[in-house]
Amino acid sequence: MKKRYQTPALPYAYDALEPYIDKETMRLHHDKHHVAYTTKLNAALEKHPELFAKAPEDLLKDLESVPEDIRTAVRNHGGGHVNHAFFWEIMGPNAGGQPQGQLLAAIKESFGSFEDFQKSFEEAATMLFGSGWAWLVVDSGKLAVEKTSNQDSPLSEGQQPILALDVWEHAYYLKYRNLRTDYVKAFWNVTNWGSVEEKFNEV
């Protein structure tokens, strides 16, 4: 029997991102929403268990190779599983500030300044209609800000994400209600630039 995918544990306590992201939101977001995506991805792949041999990221990178009868489920639930696992990694306590070194230089090259990058990222996150994500990706060697609907992943477009912000209402509504902009701005206080830099260096 192939090994099923697992929801990774949070790399910090549920209340570690207080006061910017509240404990109850983190508990629901990870234990209910993320677990549900993982569970439904596993259920879809039971129909084609040979696919468990692949990393879920690789499934998203080549959705056309996924059997048509489960492709939509893999896109939605696989995206939800992978996106959330990524999201937990690029946040943390005692975080915020600015990136350093090559990443900061690349941001300045692509956007003009760190502040201009933040503005572009915030616009993508706040202007996205409905549910989805804002991303900083490496695309053909260059940094770019992207946004995706639902649980779509930049991996499916040949892009490598290095930073992400979940703007589904379940990510912020308990604390911020309808004030998505406040949540987006608070995100900079929990951005773990060390993790983002590692992902950038891997690319």
C-alpha angles and dihedrals in degrees: 000000000000119000111259121225117266131213105241117234118252109267090225139027121289090249096043094102095052132162092023098047115020127232096242093052091050092049094050094040095052104029098040111021100034093040090051092054091050092047093050092046090054091048091053093049093051085080090059104024093173086076091069085078088072127075110250089239089060091054090056092047091059108027091157089068092055112097110264095236092064101025096101091047091050091048093051104033097029088050091049092050096046096040093052095045087053093045095057090052097056094053131067148145120280088025136125128083119099136310120254140216122003095359093055090047091051091049091052091048093051101037106020096243141008089254091054089051091051090051092050092047093047091050091052091050097045099039096049107114113231122339127348147088142287117219145189105211141176107236119180090338095310132100117244138169114235137173129208132193125237109341097328113143130217085226087075089059095050093258127128114223120216100169132027141179122197110219098177108127091244088066095063115001099100091060106022102029107193094345098104091158091062091051092049092052092046089055091075089067092062100036108126100213092181089064092044090052091051090053091047092050091050090057 
